[in-house]
Amino acid sequence: MEQASIAADAASPVDRQLRLWRDHRRPVAPDARMRALTEQRLGPLLGDLEALMLELRHGVDRDVASGRLPMPRRRHPFPKGFCREITDAVFARLGQRIAAPDTPVTHALAAFVRAGGTLSPVWGALRGSYFQNAMQVGALYVDAANDTVTVTKPKVEILPLESSGLEAITDVGHFARIAELYWGGTIWANTLFPRLAPVLPIIHIGPDGRPALHPDGIGVFAENLAGGCRSALAFLEQQRDSGRTPPAEVAALFVPWKDRGPWFAEFHPTPDWNRLRACFALAEQPQGPYRSVQGFLEMVEAVKRTGPA
């Protein structure tokens, strides 16, 4: 997907924020140096690394069961669907262990990081089937929430990143395909709210009938906006050309959303493609309402209001 062609030293505050969000949790293909560093520092200790990750994961499970680590309410019981929360908790605990290493593997991880090894949470599409949060440790894919889709799977999985099946999601169409597979329910183009369509082009009606606007992945949101929302436009046009626009019963679910502020006030139960094209034209303008500081902040507040009422 085309990236925003803005020099780093000339970037506006909005563009700098978008760049940070775009790269947030994105897996990075390891280069030869990172592969060599991973093999040298961690290769001999992969079994110990797996044992450490399992120890940390068991600690999270115990704290969730005791109530010391609260989790949001979900339609499935823990751990199903809690990959983000588990990954973040394990990653935080891993950081504490590396900061005060007390075993051969934590000493090796500390030396690995000091030598420039990458250690970060990552998110993407796993094996073309679902969204997954995990960790990238140099050239390794380290998943401490491997049982959050299929609860009978092992809790921890460690693989070379390049053979893990995790790929970055950088366009709206890719996000939509995975969302429909993973979440169930139905995906539609957001032709209902023209002002929001360039940044939230996806309507999702969940299996429970709950409506939502997406993408909610901050990296995909930022990538699309930084690229002038052309990714979102391509998705809407593909849906239009396939004859897929929200039916009346879907539009009816969103009527109450008109009261959520000015970005929602303009509501079209049937598509107005002239108005949609006008909004997308504004989204392409670097100094337009979508990327001026005031407009951007107002839009972000509007995005926050796309959650449950």
Backbone as numpy.savetxt, mean C-alpha at the origin, in Angstrom:
# Nx Ny Nz CAx CAy CAz Cx Cy Cz
5.50 2.77 -15.17 4.66 3.97 -15.17 5.53 5.21 -15.17
5.10 6.28 -15.86 5.89 7.49 -15.94 6.02 8.14 -14.58
7.24 8.57 -14.23 7.48 9.24 -12.96 7.42 10.74 -13.17
7.19 11.48 -12.06 7.19 12.93 -12.13 8.60 13.40 -12.45
8.75 14.21 -13.50 10.07 14.67 -13.91 10.36 16.01 -13.26
10.65 15.96 -11.98 10.91 17.17 -11.22 12.25 17.02 -10.54
13.17 17.92 -10.77 14.48 17.85 -10.14 14.33 17.95 -8.63
15.14 17.18 -7.92 14.99 17.13 -6.46 15.17 18.50 -5.82
16.12 19.28 -6.35 16.38 20.57 -5.71 15.34 21.61 -6.07
14.46 21.31 -7.05 13.44 22.27 -7.45 12.04 21.79 -7.10
11.94 20.68 -6.40 10.64 20.10 -6.12 9.86 20.97 -5.14
8.55 21.06 -5.38 7.67 21.77 -4.46 7.45 20.93 -3.22
6.93 21.54 -2.13 6.63 20.73 -0.94 5.70 19.57 -1.23
4.72 19.79 -2.10 3.80 18.70 -2.45 4.55 17.58 -3.17
5.41 17.94 -4.13 6.13 16.92 -4.87 7.10 16.17 -3.98
7.71 16.86 -3.02 8.60 16.15 -2.09 7.81 15.17 -1.25
6.62 15.57 -0.79 5.80 14.66 0.00 5.35 13.47 -0.84
4.97 13.73 -2.08 4.56 12.65 -2.95 5.69 11.66 -3.18
6.92 12.17 -3.34 8.05 11.29 -3.55 8.28 10.39 -2.33
8.16 10.97 -1.14 8.31 10.18 0.08 7.23 9.10 0.16
6.00 9.48 -0.12 4.89 8.52 -0.07 5.03 7.46 -1.14
5.46 7.87 -2.33 5.58 6.93 -3.44 6.56 5.81 -3.12
7.66 6.17 -2.47 8.69 5.19 -2.16 8.44 4.45 -0.86
7.39 4.85 -0.13 7.07 4.25 1.16 6.76 2.76 0.99
7.56 1.91 1.61 7.35 0.46 1.62 7.49 -0.19 0.24
8.08 0.47 -0.69 8.25 -0.15 -2.01 9.45 -1.08 -1.99
9.30 -2.35 -2.39 10.47 -3.22 -2.46 11.44 -2.72 -3.52
12.73 -2.86 -3.24 13.78 -2.37 -4.13 14.61 -3.56 -4.59
14.74 -3.75 -5.87 15.53 -4.86 -6.40 16.97 -4.73 -5.93
17.52 -5.74 -5.29 18.89 -5.63 -4.79 19.90 -5.63 -5.93
20.93 -4.80 -5.80 22.01 -4.81 -6.79 23.07 -5.83 -6.36
24.12 -5.94 -7.15 25.16 -6.95 -6.88 25.79 -6.72 -5.52
26.01 -5.45 -5.16 26.62 -5.16 -3.87 25.73 -5.62 -2.72
24.41 -5.36 -2.82 23.50 -5.73 -1.75 23.38 -7.25 -1.65
23.37 -7.94 -2.78 23.33 -9.39 -2.73 24.58 -9.96 -2.07
25.75 -9.38 -2.41 27.00 -9.86 -1.82 27.04 -9.58 -0.32
26.58 -8.39 0.09 26.58 -8.03 1.51 25.63 -8.95 2.29
24.49 -9.24 1.71 23.53 -10.13 2.37 24.11 -11.52 2.54
24.71 -12.03 1.49 25.30 -13.37 1.55 26.44 -13.42 2.57
27.27 -12.39 2.57 28.43 -12.38 3.47 28.00 -12.29 4.94
27.11 -11.36 5.23 26.77 -11.08 6.63 25.68 -12.00 7.18
24.73 -12.39 6.33 23.55 -13.11 6.83 23.42 -14.53 6.28
24.06 -14.81 5.16 23.92 -16.12 4.55 24.19 -17.28 5.49
25.27 -17.22 6.29 25.54 -18.35 7.19 24.57 -18.46 8.36
23.72 -17.46 8.54 22.86 -17.42 9.73 21.38 -17.42 9.38
21.02 -17.94 8.22 19.61 -17.89 7.82 18.72 -18.67 8.78
19.18 -19.79 9.26 18.40 -20.54 10.24 18.20 -19.76 11.51
19.25 -19.08 11.97 19.13 -18.25 13.17 18.21 -17.06 12.91
18.26 -16.50 11.71 17.38 -15.38 11.38 15.92 -15.83 11.41
15.65 -16.99 10.86 14.28 -17.49 10.89 13.82 -17.72 12.32
14.70 -18.28 13.16 14.34 -18.51 14.56 14.08 -17.20 15.29
14.87 -16.17 14.97 14.66 -14.86 15.60 13.32 -14.28 15.18
12.99 -14.36 13.90 11.73 -13.81 13.44 10.55 -14.56 14.04
10.69 -15.87 14.19 9.62 -16.65 14.79 9.46 -16.29 16.27
10.58 -16.08 16.96 10.52 -15.65 18.36 9.79 -14.31 18.50
10.12 -13.37 17.62 9.47 -12.06 17.67 7.98 -12.18 17.35
7.65 -13.01 16.37 6.25 -13.19 16.00 5.46 -13.84 17.14
6.04 -14.83 17.80 5.35 -15.44 18.93 5.10 -14.41 20.03
6.06 -13.50 20.21 5.86 -12.44 21.20 4.69 -11.54 20.85
4.55 -11.22 19.57 3.41 -10.42 19.13 2.11 -11.18 19.38
2.08 -12.46 19.03 0.88 -13.26 19.22 0.47 -13.30 20.70
1.44 -13.47 21.57 1.13 -13.52 23.00 0.57 -12.19 23.48
1.14 -11.09 22.99 0.68 -9.77 23.43 -0.71 -9.46 22.89
-1.00 -9.93 21.70 -2.35 -9.76 21.16 -3.34 -10.57 22.00
-2.99 -11.82 22.29 -3.90 -12.69 23.06 -4.17 -12.15 24.46
-3.16 -11.50 25.06 -3.32 -10.98 26.43 -3.96 -9.61 26.47
-4.08 -8.96 25.31 -4.64 -7.62 25.27 -3.61 -6.52 25.41
-2.33 -6.88 25.60 -1.30 -5.84 25.73 -1.03 -5.14 24.40
-1.33 -5.82 23.29 -1.16 -5.24 21.97 -2.52 -5.24 21.28
-3.27 -4.15 21.37 -4.62 -4.13 20.78 -4.56 -4.15 19.26
-5.55 -4.76 18.67 -5.68 -4.84 17.22 -7.04 -4.27 16.80
-7.12 -3.69 15.60 -8.42 -3.20 15.13 -9.40 -4.34 14.93
-10.68 -4.00 14.97 -11.71 -5.01 14.74 -11.78 -5.31 13.25
-11.84 -6.58 12.92 -11.93 -7.02 11.54 -12.99 -8.11 11.43
-13.39 -8.43 10.20 -14.42 -9.45 10.02 -13.85 -10.85 10.22
-12.52 -10.99 10.19 -11.89 -12.28 10.46 -11.09 -12.19 11.76
-11.01 -13.28 12.51 -10.21 -13.27 13.73 -8.71 -13.21 13.42
-7.95 -12.64 14.34 -6.49 -12.60 14.24 -5.96 -14.03 14.08
-5.00 -14.27 13.17 -4.18 -13.30 12.44 -4.65 -13.00 11.01
-5.76 -13.61 10.56 -6.16 -13.46 9.15 -6.44 -11.99 8.83
-5.71 -11.48 7.82 -5.91 -10.12 7.37 -5.14 -9.08 8.15
-4.28 -9.49 9.09 -3.55 -8.54 9.93 -2.08 -8.45 9.55
-1.76 -8.60 8.26 -0.34 -8.64 7.87 0.36 -7.31 8.15
-0.34 -6.18 7.95 0.30 -4.88 8.20 0.61 -4.71 9.68
-0.36 -5.00 10.52 -0.17 -4.81 11.96 0.91 -5.73 12.53
0.90 -6.99 12.10 1.91 -7.94 12.57 3.30 -7.53 12.09
3.40 -7.19 10.81 4.70 -6.80 10.26 5.26 -5.59 10.99
4.42 -4.58 11.22 4.91 -3.38 11.90 5.36 -3.68 13.32
4.61 -4.54 14.02 4.97 -4.87 15.39 6.28 -5.66 15.43
6.42 -6.63 14.54 7.66 -7.42 14.50 8.84 -6.54 14.09
8.62 -5.67 13.12 9.70 -4.80 12.66 10.18 -3.88 13.79
9.26 -3.34 14.57 9.65 -2.47 15.69 10.46 -3.26 16.72
10.06 -4.46 17.00 10.77 -5.29 17.97 12.13 -5.74 17.43
12.19 -5.98 16.13 13.46 -6.31 15.52 14.44 -5.14 15.65
13.95 -3.93 15.44 14.80 -2.75 15.59 15.36 -2.63 16.99
14.56 -2.94 17.99 15.03 -2.90 19.38 16.12 -3.93 19.62
15.96 -5.12 19.06 16.97 -6.16 19.24 18.29 -5.81 18.54
18.17 -5.19 17.36 19.38 -4.81 16.64 20.10 -3.67 17.37
19.34 -2.77 17.98 19.95 -1.65 18.70 20.73 -2.12 19.92
20.35 -3.25 20.48 21.06 -3.81 21.64 21.31 -5.29 21.38
22.19 -5.61 20.45 22.36 -7.00 20.03 22.88 -7.89 21.16
22.32 -9.10 21.23 22.69 -9.99 22.32 22.85 -11.44 21.86
22.78 -11.67 20.56 22.95 -13.01 20.01 23.77 -12.89 18.73
24.32 -14.00 18.24 25.09 -13.91 16.99 24.30 -13.30 15.83
23.03 -13.66 15.71 22.27 -13.14 14.56 21.94 -11.67 14.73
21.65 -11.21 15.95 21.38 -9.77 16.11 22.67 -8.96 15.94
23.81 -9.50 16.35 25.09 -8.83 16.08 25.34 -8.78 14.58
25.02 -9.85 13.86 25.22 -9.87 12.42 24.31 -8.86 11.73
23.07 -8.76 12.19 22.14 -7.78 11.62 22.63 -6.36 11.88
23.13 -6.10 13.08 23.64 -4.76 13.40 24.82 -4.42 12.49
25.72 -5.38 12.28 26.86 -5.14 11.40 26.41 -4.96 9.95
25.41 -5.71 9.56 24.84 -5.60 8.21 24.29 -4.21 7.96
23.54 -3.67 8.92 22.97 -2.33 8.77 24.08 -1.28 8.76
25.08 -1.42 9.64 26.19 -0.46 9.66 26.95 -0.44 8.34
26.99 -1.58 7.66 27.70 -1.68 6.39 26.86 -1.19 5.21
25.65 -0.71 5.50 24.79 -0.18 4.44 23.70 -1.11 3.98
23.49 -2.20 4.70 22.42 -3.12 4.34 21.05 -2.52 4.57
20.13 -2.81 3.68 18.77 -2.27 3.80 17.95 -3.13 4.75
17.12 -2.45 5.51 16.22 -3.12 6.44 14.97 -2.26 6.51
13.88 -2.73 5.92 12.68 -1.89 5.86 11.44 -2.75 5.67
10.29 -2.24 6.13 9.03 -2.90 5.78 8.72 -2.65 4.31
8.10 -3.62 3.66 7.73 -3.47 2.26 6.30 -3.96 2.08
5.70 -3.50 0.97 4.32 -3.88 0.65 4.21 -4.01 -0.86
3.41 -4.97 -1.29 3.18 -5.12 -2.72 2.20 -6.24 -3.00
2.19 -6.68 -4.24 1.35 -7.80 -4.66 2.19 -9.06 -4.60
1.69 -10.07 -3.93 2.43 -11.31 -3.77 1.86 -12.38 -4.69
2.72 -12.85 -5.59 2.38 -13.94 -6.51 1.10 -13.69 -7.28
0.83 -12.42 -7.56 -0.31 -12.05 -8.38 -1.66 -12.32 -7.77
-1.70 -12.57 -6.44 -2.95 -13.01 -5.84 -3.46 -12.14 -4.71
-2.58 -11.49 -3.96 -3.05 -10.72 -2.82 -2.01 -9.69 -2.41
-2.45 -8.72 -1.61 -1.54 -7.74 -1.04 -0.82 -8.36 0.15
0.43 -7.99 0.33 1.17 -8.52 1.47 2.17 -7.51 1.98
2.23 -7.39 3.30 3.28 -6.63 3.98 4.34 -7.61 4.45
5.59 -7.25 4.28 6.69 -8.08 4.74 7.86 -7.16 5.06
9.06 -7.72 5.12 10.26 -6.93 5.34 11.29 -7.27 4.27
12.04 -6.27 3.88 13.18 -6.50 3.00 14.44 -6.34 3.83
15.22 -7.41 3.90 16.50 -7.39 4.61 17.57 -7.64 3.56
18.09 -6.55 3.01 19.05 -6.66 1.92 18.41 -7.32 0.72
18.92 -8.50 0.36 18.40 -9.24 -0.79 17.37 -10.28 -0.38
16.91 -10.22 0.87 15.98 -11.22 1.38 14.58 -10.67 1.55
13.61 -11.50 1.27 12.21 -11.27 1.60 11.96 -12.00 2.92
11.57 -11.25 3.94 11.36 -11.82 5.27 9.93 -11.51 5.67
9.12 -12.56 5.72 7.70 -12.41 6.01 7.41 -13.04 7.37
7.08 -12.19 8.33 6.72 -12.67 9.67 5.21 -12.72 9.84
4.47 -12.54 8.73 3.00 -12.60 8.76 2.53 -13.51 7.63
3.24 -14.61 7.43 3.00 -15.50 6.30 1.68 -16.25 6.41
1.09 -16.25 7.60 -0.16 -16.99 7.84 -1.39 -16.11 7.86
-1.27 -14.88 7.35 -2.39 -13.95 7.48 -3.37 -14.04 6.31
-3.06 -14.83 5.30 -4.02 -15.13 4.24 -4.54 -16.56 4.44
-3.62 -17.51 4.53 -3.96 -18.90 4.84 -3.39 -19.21 6.22
-4.26 -19.35 7.21 -3.80 -19.39 8.60 -3.06 -20.68 8.94
-3.13 -21.69 8.08 -2.43 -22.94 8.35 -0.98 -22.92 7.84
-0.59 -21.86 7.14 0.78 -21.78 6.65 1.74 -21.44 7.78
3.04 -21.70 7.63 4.02 -21.30 8.64 3.97 -19.79 8.87
4.23 -19.37 10.08 4.15 -17.95 10.42 5.25 -17.13 9.75
6.40 -17.74 9.50 7.57 -17.03 8.97 8.02 -17.67 7.68
8.35 -16.84 6.70 8.92 -17.31 5.44 10.07 -16.38 5.06
11.21 -16.95 4.70 12.37 -16.18 4.25 12.81 -16.73 2.91
12.89 -15.84 1.92 13.25 -16.22 0.56 14.12 -15.14 -0.05
14.88 -15.45 -1.08 15.49 -14.36 -1.86 14.39 -13.45 -2.39
14.57 -12.16 -2.26 13.52 -11.23 -2.69 13.14 -11.46 -4.14
14.12 -11.72 -4.98 13.87 -11.83 -6.41 13.06 -13.06 -6.78
12.99 -14.05 -5.90 12.18 -15.23 -6.19 10.98 -15.36 -5.27
10.70 -14.31 -4.49 9.61 -14.35 -3.52 8.24 -14.20 -4.16
8.20 -13.57 -5.34 6.92 -13.27 -5.96 6.32 -11.96 -5.53
7.05 -11.17 -4.70 6.54 -9.85 -4.30 6.94 -8.82 -5.35
5.97 -8.06 -5.81 6.26 -7.01 -6.78 5.58 -5.72 -6.37
6.24 -4.62 -6.67 5.67 -3.31 -6.36 4.43 -3.08 -7.21
3.46 -2.38 -6.63 2.25 -1.97 -7.36 2.40 -0.49 -7.67
2.52 -0.17 -8.93 2.79 1.21 -9.31 1.71 1.81 -10.20
0.67 1.06 -10.52 -0.41 1.66 -11.32 -1.77 1.23 -10.79
-2.75 2.03 -11.08 -4.10 1.83 -10.54 -4.72 0.53 -11.04
-4.53 0.21 -12.31 -5.11 -1.00 -12.85 -4.60 -2.25 -12.13
-3.30 -2.29 -11.83 -2.72 -3.42 -11.11 -3.33 -3.51 -9.70
-3.42 -2.37 -9.02 -4.05 -2.35 -7.70 -5.47 -2.90 -7.76
-6.23 -2.48 -8.76 -7.63 -2.90 -8.87 -7.74 -4.41 -9.09
-6.87 -4.96 -9.94 -6.93 -6.40 -10.20 -6.66 -7.21 -8.94
-5.64 -6.82 -8.19 -5.31 -7.55 -6.96 -6.41 -7.35 -5.92
-6.93 -6.14 -5.81 -7.98 -5.85 -4.82 -9.19 -6.74 -5.04
-9.61 -6.89 -6.29 -10.81 -7.69 -6.55 -10.56 -9.17 -6.26
-9.34 -9.64 -6.57 -9.00 -11.03 -6.27 -8.93 -11.28 -4.77
-8.26 -10.38 -4.07 -7.94 -10.60 -2.66 -9.11 -10.26 -1.74
-9.73 -9.12 -1.97 -10.80 -8.66 -1.08 -12.14 -9.30 -1.40
-12.32 -9.77 -2.63 -13.65 -10.20 -3.03 -14.51 -8.98 -3.31
-15.81 -9.19 -3.46 -16.68 -8.07 -3.80 -16.51 -7.66 -5.24
-16.80 -6.39 -5.53 -16.82 -5.91 -6.91 -16.10 -4.57 -7.02
-15.36 -4.41 -8.10 -14.65 -3.17 -8.41 -15.39 -2.44 -9.53
-15.51 -1.11 -9.34 -16.09 -0.25 -10.38 -15.21 0.99 -10.53
-15.39 1.69 -11.65 -14.72 2.97 -11.83 -15.48 4.04 -11.05
-14.74 4.94 -10.41 -15.37 6.04 -9.69 -15.73 7.16 -10.67
-16.88 7.03 -11.27 -17.42 8.11 -12.10 -18.42 8.96 -11.31
-18.62 8.61 -10.03 -19.65 9.28 -9.22 -19.19 10.63 -8.69
-17.92 10.71 -8.30 -17.37 11.94 -7.71 -16.26 12.45 -8.62
-16.59 13.29 -9.60 -15.58 13.70 -10.59 -14.33 14.33 -9.99
-14.48 15.15 -8.94 -13.30 15.81 -8.37 -12.36 14.80 -7.73
-12.90 13.72 -7.19 -12.06 12.71 -6.54 -11.59 11.62 -7.49
-12.23 11.50 -8.65 -11.89 10.41 -9.57 -10.41 10.37 -9.95
-9.72 11.51 -10.15 -8.31 11.42 -10.51 -7.43 10.80 -9.43
-7.81 10.92 -8.16 -6.96 10.42 -7.08 -7.53 9.19 -6.39
-8.84 9.02 -6.46 -9.50 7.83 -5.91 -10.40 7.26 -7.01
-9.79 6.62 -8.02 -10.56 6.20 -9.20 -11.31 4.89 -9.03
-11.15 4.21 -7.90 -11.71 2.87 -7.73 -12.82 2.87 -6.70
-13.94 2.32 -7.07 -15.01 2.00 -6.12 -14.91 0.51 -5.80
-14.96 0.21 -4.52 -14.99 -1.20 -4.13 -16.22 -1.43 -3.27
-17.02 -2.39 -3.66 -18.15 -2.84 -2.85 -17.76 -4.18 -2.26
-17.52 -4.20 -0.96 -17.02 -5.39 -0.31 -18.04 -6.51 -0.26
-17.60 -7.71 0.10 -18.53 -8.84 0.21 -19.65 -8.58 1.21
-19.40 -7.66 2.16 -20.43 -7.31 3.14 -21.31 -6.16 2.66
-21.08 -5.68 1.42 -21.87 -4.58 0.87 -21.37 -3.21 1.23
-20.25 -3.13 1.96 -19.75 -1.83 2.38 -19.04 -1.13 1.23
-19.37 0.15 0.94 -18.72 0.87 -0.14 -17.44 1.56 0.32
-16.47 1.68 -0.57 -15.22 2.38 -0.27 -14.64 2.92 -1.56
-13.78 3.93 -1.41 -13.02 4.47 -2.53 -11.55 4.13 -2.33
-10.83 3.89 -3.43 -9.43 3.47 -3.38 -8.67 4.10 -4.54
-7.31 4.02 -4.55 -6.46 3.15 -3.75 -6.16 3.71 -2.37
-6.15 2.81 -1.38 -5.79 3.22 -0.04 -4.32 2.97 0.24
-3.61 2.30 -0.68 -2.16 2.15 -0.53 -1.50 3.48 -0.83
-0.81 4.05 0.16 -0.31 5.41 0.02 0.70 5.52 -1.12
1.47 4.46 -1.36 2.43 4.51 -2.46 1.75 4.60 -3.80
0.67 3.83 -4.01 -0.06 3.87 -5.28 -0.75 5.22 -5.44
-1.34 5.72 -4.37 -1.97 7.05 -4.39 -0.96 8.10 -4.84
0.23 8.09 -4.25 1.24 9.10 -4.56 1.80 8.93 -5.96
2.03 7.68 -6.36 2.57 7.43 -7.70 1.61 7.97 -8.76
0.33 7.70 -8.59 -0.68 8.16 -9.53 -0.73 9.69 -9.59
-0.77 10.34 -8.41 -0.88 11.80 -8.39 0.38 12.45 -8.94
1.55 11.92 -8.58 2.79 12.49 -9.11 2.86 12.37 -10.63
2.22 11.35 -11.18 2.21 11.17 -12.62 1.06 11.87 -13.32
0.48 12.88 -12.67 -0.61 13.63 -13.28 -1.90 12.85 -13.38
-2.03 11.77 -12.59 -3.24 10.94 -12.52 -3.54 10.22 -13.84
-2.52 10.07 -14.67 -2.73 9.36 -15.94 -3.02 7.88 -15.72
-2.46 7.32 -14.64 -2.75 5.92 -14.32 -4.23 5.75 -14.00
-4.79 6.68 -13.23 -6.21 6.63 -12.89 -7.07 6.79 -14.13
-6.69 7.72 -15.01 -7.45 7.94 -16.23 -7.45 6.69 -17.10
-6.30 6.01 -17.19 -6.24 4.79 -17.99 -7.19 3.74 -17.43
-7.28 3.66 -16.10 -8.20 2.69 -15.49 -9.65 3.05 -15.81
-10.02 4.32 -15.65 -11.40 4.72 -15.93 -11.75 4.47 -17.40
-10.83 4.78 -18.30 -11.12 4.60 -19.71 -11.24 3.12 -20.07
-10.41 2.29 -19.43 -10.50 0.85 -19.68 -11.86 0.31 -19.20
-12.29 0.77 -18.04 -13.58 0.35 -17.52 -14.72 0.84 -18.42
-14.63 2.08 -18.86 -15.66 2.64 -19.77 -15.72 1.84 -21.05
-14.54 1.55 -21.64 -14.51 0.83 -22.92 -15.01 -0.61 -22.77
-14.96 -1.13 -21.54 -15.48 -2.47 -21.27 -16.96 -2.45 -20.92
-17.55 -1.26 -20.93 -18.97 -1.13 -20.61 -19.28 -1.24 -19.12
-18.28 -0.99 -18.29 -18.47 -1.13 -16.84 -18.51 0.25 -16.18
-19.70 0.69 -15.84 -19.89 1.89 -15.04 -20.81 1.55 -13.88
-20.71 2.26 -12.77 -21.48 1.88 -11.57 -22.98 1.87 -11.85
-23.66 0.78 -11.54 -25.11 0.73 -11.72 -25.81 1.57 -10.66
-27.11 1.74 -10.84 -27.88 2.62 -9.96 -27.79 2.19 -8.51
-27.78 0.89 -8.25 -27.76 0.44 -6.85 -26.43 0.74 -6.18
-25.34 0.78 -6.96 -24.04 1.17 -6.40 -24.03 2.67 -6.14
-24.50 3.45 -7.11 -24.56 4.90 -6.92 -25.37 5.26 -5.68
-26.45 4.54 -5.43 -27.31 4.85 -4.28 -26.57 4.70 -2.96
-25.60 3.78 -2.90 -24.84 3.59 -1.67 -24.02 4.82 -1.31
-23.66 5.62 -2.32 -22.78 6.76 -2.08 -23.52 8.09 -1.93
-24.83 8.08 -2.09 -25.57 9.35 -1.96 -25.28 10.05 -0.63
-25.24 9.34 0.51 -24.97 10.04 1.78 -23.58 10.67 1.85
-22.66 10.25 1.00 -21.30 10.78 1.02 -21.24 12.23 0.53
-22.32 12.70 -0.13 -22.31 14.07 -0.63 -22.13 15.09 0.48
-22.41 14.70 1.72 -22.30 15.62 2.85 -20.91 15.62 3.48
-19.95 14.96 2.86 -18.61 14.84 3.46 -17.66 15.95 3.05
-18.17 17.00 2.47 -17.32 18.14 2.14 -17.34 18.46 0.66
-16.66 19.57 0.27 -16.75 20.06 -1.11 -16.20 19.10 -2.16
-15.25 18.26 -1.82 -14.73 17.33 -2.80 -15.75 16.25 -3.13
-16.74 16.07 -2.26 -17.78 15.06 -2.47 -19.09 15.66 -2.96
-19.22 16.97 -2.84 -20.52 17.60 -3.09 -20.99 17.42 -4.53
-20.04 17.40 -5.45 -20.40 17.21 -6.86 -20.55 15.70 -7.12
-21.78 15.28 -7.29 -22.10 13.85 -7.39 -22.87 13.59 -8.66
-22.44 12.62 -9.44 -23.09 12.28 -10.71 -23.45 10.79 -10.71
-24.69 10.44 -10.47 -25.05 9.02 -10.47 -24.86 8.34 -11.82
-24.87 9.12 -12.91 -24.51 8.58 -14.22 -23.28 9.35 -14.72
-22.39 8.71 -15.46 -21.11 9.33 -15.82 -21.28 10.60 -16.66
-20.54 11.63 -16.28 -20.42 12.85 -17.08 -18.96 12.91 -17.53
-18.69 12.36 -18.71 -17.30 12.22 -19.14 -16.66 13.56 -19.46
-17.43 14.54 -19.87 -16.85 15.87 -20.08 -16.33 16.45 -18.77
-17.12 16.31 -17.71 -16.68 16.81 -16.41 -15.50 16.01 -15.88
-15.53 14.70 -16.07 -14.40 13.88 -15.63 -13.12 14.27 -16.36
-13.20 14.47 -17.67 -12.01 14.87 -18.42 -11.48 16.21 -17.94
-12.38 17.13 -17.58 -11.96 18.43 -17.09 -11.20 18.30 -15.77
-11.68 17.42 -14.90 -10.99 17.21 -13.62 -9.63 16.57 -13.82
-9.55 15.62 -14.74 -8.26 15.00 -15.01 -7.29 16.00 -15.63
-7.79 16.92 -16.44 -6.92 17.95 -17.01 -6.35 18.83 -15.90
-7.16 19.16 -14.90 -6.66 19.94 -13.76 -5.62 19.16 -12.97
-5.82 17.86 -12.85 -4.90 17.03 -12.07 -3.52 16.96 -12.72
-3.44 17.18 -14.03 -2.15 17.14 -14.72 -1.34 18.41 -14.53
-1.97 19.48 -14.06 -1.28 20.76 -13.94 -0.43 20.81 -12.68
0.89 21.01 -12.78 1.75 21.04 -11.60 1.35 22.10 -10.58
0.77 23.20 -11.04 0.34 24.25 -10.12 -1.18 24.29 -9.95
-1.85 23.24 -10.39 -3.31 23.20 -10.31 -3.80 22.85 -8.92
-5.12 22.73 -8.75 -5.71 22.54 -7.41 -5.34 21.22 -6.75
-4.91 20.24 -7.53 -4.56 18.95 -6.93 -3.16 18.96 -6.33
-2.30 19.88 -6.80 -0.92 19.87 -6.33 -0.44 21.21 -5.81
-1.35 22.19 -5.71 -1.01 23.36 -4.91 -1.05 22.94 -3.45
-0.33 23.64 -2.61 -0.25 23.22 -1.20 -1.64 23.20 -0.56
-2.42 24.29 -0.75 -3.74 24.35 -0.13 -4.66 23.27 -0.70
-4.68 23.15 -2.03 -5.54 22.15 -2.64 -5.16 20.74 -2.23
-3.85 20.49 -2.14 -3.37 19.17 -1.75 -3.81 18.83 -0.33
-3.67 19.77 0.60 -4.07 19.52 1.98 -5.57 19.29 2.08
-6.35 20.08 1.33 -7.80 19.89 1.34 -8.17 18.51 0.78
-7.46 18.12 -0.27 -7.74 16.82 -0.88 -7.38 15.69 0.07
-6.25 15.80 0.76 -5.85 14.76 1.71 -6.89 14.62 2.82
-7.42 15.76 3.29 -8.48 15.69 4.30 -9.73 15.01 3.74
-10.01 15.27 2.47 -11.16 14.61 1.84 -10.92 13.10 1.75
-9.70 12.72 1.41 -9.38 11.30 1.31 -9.58 10.61 2.66
-9.23 11.30 3.74 -9.41 10.72 5.07 -10.89 10.46 5.36
-11.76 11.21 4.72 -13.18 11.05 4.98 -13.83 9.97 4.12
-13.00 9.20 3.41 -13.56 8.10 2.62 -13.71 6.84 3.45
-13.35 6.90 4.72 -13.57 5.76 5.61 -15.02 5.67 6.03
-15.33 4.69 6.87 -16.73 4.52 7.31 -17.25 5.77 8.01
-18.51 6.05 7.81 -19.13 7.22 8.45 -19.20 7.04 9.95
